[in-house]
C-alpha cells in the first residue's frame, strides 16, 4: 500500500466518524431544542446548561462513537452460500505460469517497474485521492483559518488593554459596590479605553472590566450600576471559563450548522441569565434595565 492509499484509508475512517457524529448531533440538537422550548418558563440558567451539555457532548462524541462504514458499491460481492461444496482443482505448472502471465500487475509491481521521474505517476496519484481526503484537506484549511481568527481577536484585545487607562473614583466605587452585591470574590480590574465599544469583561484568571470613557461619562449612576451588575454576573457564573467549551467546539466543527445553532442558543441564554441577576440586584424595573442596555449597545450615550 502506497502513501496515497494509506492517506485515503485514514481519511475514509475519519469521514465515517464525522458523518456519524454529524447526524447524531443534529438529532440531539433537535431534541434539546424541543426540551428547551418545553422549559421556556424555567430560568435561563437551566436552559444555558442544557445547551452547554449538548455542546460538550458533541465535542467529546468522537472519542466513543461507533463509525458506520461507507458502502462500497464498486466491488461486487459473491453471494454467501454456507452449505456450498468446496471444489478443488488441480492445475499443472504450465497452466499456473500461464495464469500468472495473464494476471494484472499490482500497484506495487507497477510502481516498482515504472521508470523514475515518470510524470504519469503524479497525475495518477492526484486522481487516486479520494473525496474523504479532500474533505480532510479542506477541514485543515478551515481549522487553521478559525485559529487565525482567534489570534486576530486576541491581538485586538491586547491592543485595547495596552492603551487603556485606570478608572476614576466614581467608577471604581460602583465596581466595588456591584461586586459586593453579587458576592464576587477576588480582585476585579477595571480599565477605561478611548475606543467606542460596548462594555465587556475578559480574563479567566483575573477578570478585567473594559469600559469606554464615552459610556461612563454619559450614563447615570443607576444605569452604570445595571451595566456593571450584568458584566460581573459573567464573572460570578464562571462564563469566562466555561465559554471556552463552545469556542473549541465551534473551532473543530466550524462546518456543522447544528453546532453554530447550539452555540448561539447557549450564548443567548447566558446573556438572559446575566440580565436576570442584574435586574434582581439593581432594583430597577425591566423597562428601565432594557432601555439602559439598548442605549449602551446602540451607542446612543450622548
Secondary structure as GFF3:
##gff-version 3
##sequence-region A 1 302
A	DSSP	alpha_helix	3	38	.	.	.	ID=ss1
A	DSSP	alpha_helix	44	60	.	.	.	ID=ss2
A	DSSP	three_ten_helix	61	63	.	.	.	ID=ss3
A	DSSP	alpha_helix	93	102	.	.	.	ID=ss4
A	DSSP	alpha_helix	107	113	.	.	.	ID=ss5
A	DSSP	alpha_helix	119	127	.	.	.	ID=ss6
A	DSSP	alpha_helix	131	162	.	.	.	ID=ss7
A	DSSP	beta_strand	165	166	.	.	.	ID=ss8
A	DSSP	alpha_helix	169	182	.	.	.	ID=ss9
A	DSSP	beta_strand	189	193	.	.	.	ID=ss10
A	DSSP	beta_strand	200	202	.	.	.	ID=ss11
A	DSSP	beta_strand	208	212	.	.	.	ID=ss12
A	DSSP	alpha_helix	213	218	.	.	.	ID=ss13
A	DSSP	alpha_helix	221	236	.	.	.	ID=ss14
A	DSSP	alpha_helix	239	252	.	.	.	ID=ss15
A	DSSP	alpha_helix	257	282	.	.	.	ID=ss16
A	DSSP	alpha_helix	286	298	.	.	.	ID=ss17
###
